[in-house]
């Protein structure tokens, strides 16, 4: 199993998905190991692949090409968890000068009209033996925009550990000075739209906790978020995924908000939902495929809508039906079983 070469410099949901899937696969009889990303000389190849049945890559990244080629030279099939979402507005929201964003938008329109056009993504998706999107909506995008045969796609749902539902609120509440706050977790970067969220919450008087670190290269965005925050906002550095304070944060908050431009569907939403935490999630992406009517959905640029959804979520309180839904359908054990069945189609 391999992710980004710099995965552990700024770990996010993709790294959690890879680690948690690996552990859960062991429980269903799959000997799964992480390939060390740092310090690997790509020219030397994967010396141990002769003992490997399948190489599983995480993320749609150009750097994966060399790994796919090396695996195929040794007769090893490759699966790829795409972790991707394609939408015109995202082309403009990505950082960079205006001309660059316009160019990305132009390429998106061309791709939508002519899915046979060459690109590194299309080449990568066509090269691997199996694609593992996290939702049916993501799978349909792979077919529409890159002409991927449906036989090469297996939807593998994201998961969360049911133990997140058993946490107590006191440890994190003591750290931040109370509970019932609005929790906004995640890596701080433009796609996550913390800046828009903080502007929407300004002046509401509601306590807010922003949990996470700035992604390298987006330090200016983090500074802008600090300036946009009012006196009711507290910034807390990223907590390791196995830190008990993270589960306690979900238990202590009044609701969890992801006002991102999209989510696929957002691991923190699944983790928080294990305890029935009210969810406010982005309208774009595949969150609704997971949570249906048990969450509230917002447009990232709709400040009034965000405020209204947050107030409604906190007033509604915790939902045991939501907790039961994710416990029954989105534990890592389910992810592992579906992943193993997917492997068996190419091994």
N, C-alpha and C positions, 0 to 999 in steps of 0.2 A: 504494500500500500504506500502510495506516494502522493504528496501534495505539492504546494509551491516550494521553490528552493529556499525562500526566505520565510517560510510559514511561521516559524516560532519567534520571529522578530515582532510580529504584530498579529498574534493568533485571533481568529474569529470563529464564526460558526462552521466554516468548512473544516477547520482543524479539529474542532470538537466532534463534528460528524465523523471524521476519519478515526479519531481515537476511540470514540464510543462504539462505532461499528466494529472495530477490531476486537475490542474486549467482548462484545456480545457474540461475535462469530465464534470465539473459542467455546462458548457455551453450547453451540449447535454443531460442534465437531469440526470446525474449520481452523486449521493452524494458520493464523493470520499474523503477519509481522509488518511493522513499519520499516520502510527503507530509509536510512538516514539521508536527509537532504543535504546537510552541510558537509563540505569537505569531499564530496563525491566528484571524481574526475570523470565527466561524461564520456571522454574519449576511451576510457578503460572498460566501459560497459558494465554490466551487472554480473560480477563473477559467479554469483550463486544462483543465477536463474535456471541453471540446469536442474535444480531441485524444486522448481516452482511450477505450480499448475496454472496460475493466473496472476497477472499483474493488474492491480486496481489503482487507477489514477483518480485524483480528486481535483476538480476545477477545470474550467476551459482555458488553458494556458498554452501559448506558443512553445514554451520550453518543454512541453510534453512530447513534442515530435521525436526528439532524439531517443526518448525512452521507449516510445512505441516501436520505432525502427529496431532498436536493440533487442526488444522482446521478440519481435517477429522473426529476426534473424536466428533466434534460438528456438523458434517454434512455440513460443509462449503466447497464448491469447491475452488480449487486453480489454479490460472493462473501464469505462470512464463515467464517474459521477459528474455530470455537467455543471450543476450549481449555477445556472444562468437564467437570465430573463431578458427579453428583447422588446423594447418599446421606444417609440420615436422620441418622447419627451426626455428619456434618460440620456439620449445623445447630447442634448443641450445642457443637461444638468451635470454632466461629467466635467471635471476641471479642465481648464485650458483656454487659450485665446478664442475669440469668437469665430475666426476663420476655421479653426480646428473643429469646433463644435458643429459648425455648419457642414463641414466635410463629413463628419460622422453621421449627421442627419441625412445627407445626400446618399451616403452608402446604405443607410438603413432603408430608405425609400427604394433604392435600386434593388436591394436584396428582397424586399417584399414583393416587388414586381417581377423580378427575375431570379428565383432561388437557385438557378444553375450557375450563377456568376461565381468565379473562383474567389476564395478567401482562405485565410489560414484556419478560421473556424471550420469552414466546410471541409477543408482537407483533413483536419484533425478528426472531425466527427465521422467522416467517411473511412478513415484509416483504422480506427479502433474496431474491435469485434462486437462490442456491446456498449450501449449508452444507458445510463441509469439516472434519469431525471427524478426529481423529488415529487412531481405531481403530474397528473394527466394534462393539465394546461401547459406545463413546460414541455411535455412530450409532443403535444400538438404543434408547438413552435418549432421543434426540431424537424418535424415533417414538413411544415409549411415553408420555413425559411431556408432549409438546407437539403431538402429532398431525401431525408434519411428514411430508409425502408422501415416500416413499423416492426418487422420481424427482428430488427436490431435494437429495439427499445424495450426495456422493462422498467416500469415505474416502481421506485423504492421509496416509501415514505420516510421522512425524517422522524426522529424519535426523541425521547427524553427519559430520564431515569425516574421511575415512580417514587423514589425516595424524596424527590423534591416536594411531594405532597405531604410529607411527614415533618417538615421543619417547623420550628417555633419562631415567632417573630422577635422575641426579646433581644437576642444578641445584636441584630442589626438596628433595631429600634433604639437601643441604648447608645449605639455608635453615632446615630444621626440626630438623636434628640426627640424621638417620637415615632409613631406609626401613622398609617392612614395617608401617607404621602403618595404623590404621583411618581411612579418609577419609570425612567427612560434609560434602559440599558443598551449597550452596544458600543462598538468602535466609533469614535467621533470622527466623522468624515461627511462630505456633502451628501452622499447617497442616503445616509441615515437621517438627514434633515433635522438634526438637533436644533439648528439655528432657527428654522421655521417654527418648530415646536415651542421653543423658548419665547419667541416673539408672540406666539399665540397665547401663551400662558401669562405673559407679563401683565401685571395689574389685577389678576384674578384673586390674589391673596392665598392661593392654594400652595401648600408646600410641595416642592419638586426635588427629586434626587436624580441627577444625571450620573449614571454609573458607567465608567469606561475611560479609556485613554485615547489620545489623538493618534490617528494613523500617521506613521512617518511620512512627511511631505505635506501634511494637512495641519501643521501647527498654527498657521494663520487662521484657519477655520475654527480651531479650538479657542483662540483668543477672541474671535468674533462672538462665539457662543458665550464666553464669560462676560463680554460687554453687554450682550443682549439680556442676560439673566438679571432678574430683580433680586431683592433681598430675601425672597422666600425660596431661592434655589440653592441647593448644595451640590457640589461636584465631588464625587468619590472615585478614586482611581480604580482601574479594572481589578476584579477579583478573579483569582484562578478558578477554573471550573469545578475543581474538587474542594474549594474552600466552603466550609459550612455557612459562612456569612452570606454567600450568594443565595442559597436556598432560604436563609432567614430573611433576606431582602424581599423575596417574592412573598413570603408569609406576612411580612410587616406592611407592605404597601397597600394602598387603597385600590389602585389599578395600575396596570402596566400599559405603557404607550409606546408604540413604534409608528411614528409618523413618517416613515421612510418613503422613498419614491417607489420602492417595491420590496417585497420579501418573498423568500422561497422555502418555507413560509416564515422563517425566523425561529431558531431553536429556543431563544429565550421565551417566546410566546408559548411554546409547548411545555417548557419547564415550569413557567408560572401557572399555566393552566392545570398542572397536576394537583394544585391546591384550590382550583376553582377561582383563581384571581381574575377579576374582570379585565377584559382585553380591549384595547383600542388599537386597531391595526390598519395598515394601508389598504386602500381599495384595489390598488394594482398589485399584481403578483398572484400567488396562489393561496393566500391565507384563507380565503373564504371556502376553498375546496376542503380545507382541514376542519374549520370551525363552524361553518354554516351560519345559522342565525344566533349562535352562542357568543358572538363577538360583535363589536361595533367597528365600522369601517369608515375611514376618512380619506379625503383627498389631501395630499401633503401641503398644497398651497392654500387650503381653506382654513384660515385661522379661526373664523367663527365656528365652523363645523368641528374643528378639533376641540375647542373649548366646550361646545355643547356635548360632544361625545364623552369627554372626560368627566364632566359633571354627572352625566347619566350613568356612566359606569360605576362611579363611586357611590352614587345613590342606590344603585342596584345591589351592590354587595357581592360576596362570593357565591358562586354558582356550583352546587354539587353535581348538577347534570354535566356541566363542562368538564369537571374533574373526572367523572366517570367515562366520558367520551374519550379523553386522551389516554387514560389508563387502559382502556379496553383496546384501543386501536393504534396508539402511537408510542408504545414503549420500545426500547432498543431491541428487545427480544423479537418483536415483530419485524423490525428492520433487518435484523440478522437472518431470520428465516427466509424472508423474501430475497435478500442478497444471496444467500446460499443457493436458492433455487435458480436465481439468475446465472450464477457462476456455472451451474450444471448444464446450462444450455450451450456453453462454449468450451468447457473443459472436456 
